[in-house]
């Protein structure tokens, strides 16, 4: 038992690497949480854009608006861009 003597410096030297490992796992958990939130938010944004945009285009068609066809093309292009951003973030994050 006399050989197992710990002083303050050796205890700090042993605990420092362990604390950095625990802290890095905490950061990884936070980043994973943020990416999950980002993915969920983008999915919700794409869904809202698709539902609201499709409803507005449908109402324009039903009212006989001549600009409805041009608006539909713009809507499809916007939905494609928004969807591609969503897919890219899911692949790379």
C-alpha positions, -999 to 999 in steps of 0.1 A, spaced: 0 0 0 29 23 5 38 21 -32 4 33 -43 8 69 -32 -11 95 -54 -2 131 -52 -24 159 -66 -4 162 -99 -7 126 -109 -44 125 -101 -50 156 -123 -28 140 -150 -50 109 -149 -83 127 -149 -76 152 -176 -77 128 -206 -108 111 -192 -126 144 -188 -117 155 -224 -132 121 -236 -164 127 -217 -166 163 -230 -161 153 -266 -189 127 -263 -212 155 -250 -203 177 -279 -210 149 -304 -244 143 -288 -252 180 -291 -242 181 -328 -262 149 -334 -292 166 -318 -288 197 -339 -285 177 -372 -317 158 -363 -335 191 -356 -322 205 -389 -334 175 -409 -368 176 -392 -372 213 -398 -363 210 -435 -388 181 -439 -415 202 -423 -406 232 -445 -408 211 -477 -441 196 -466 -456 229 -458 -444 245 -490 -458 216 -510 -493 216 -494 -498 253 -493 -484 259 -528 -505 231 -543 -536 245 -526 -530 280 -539 -523 268 -575 -555 247 -573 -576 277 -562 -561 297 -591 -570 270 -616 -606 268 -602 -610 306 -605 -599 305 -641 -568 325 -636 -546 326 -667 -514 330 -647 -521 297 -629 -500 277 -654 -470 300 -651 -474 299 -613 -476 261 -614 -443 259 -633 -426 283 -608 -441 263 -579 -427 230 -593 -392 246 -598 -393 260 -563 -404 227 -548 -376 209 -567 -350 233 -554 -363 231 -519 -365 193 -521 -329 191 -535 -316 211 -506 -334 187 -482 -319 157 -499 -284 172 -500 -286 179 -462 -298 144 -455 -269 129 -475 -241 151 -462 -252 157 -426 
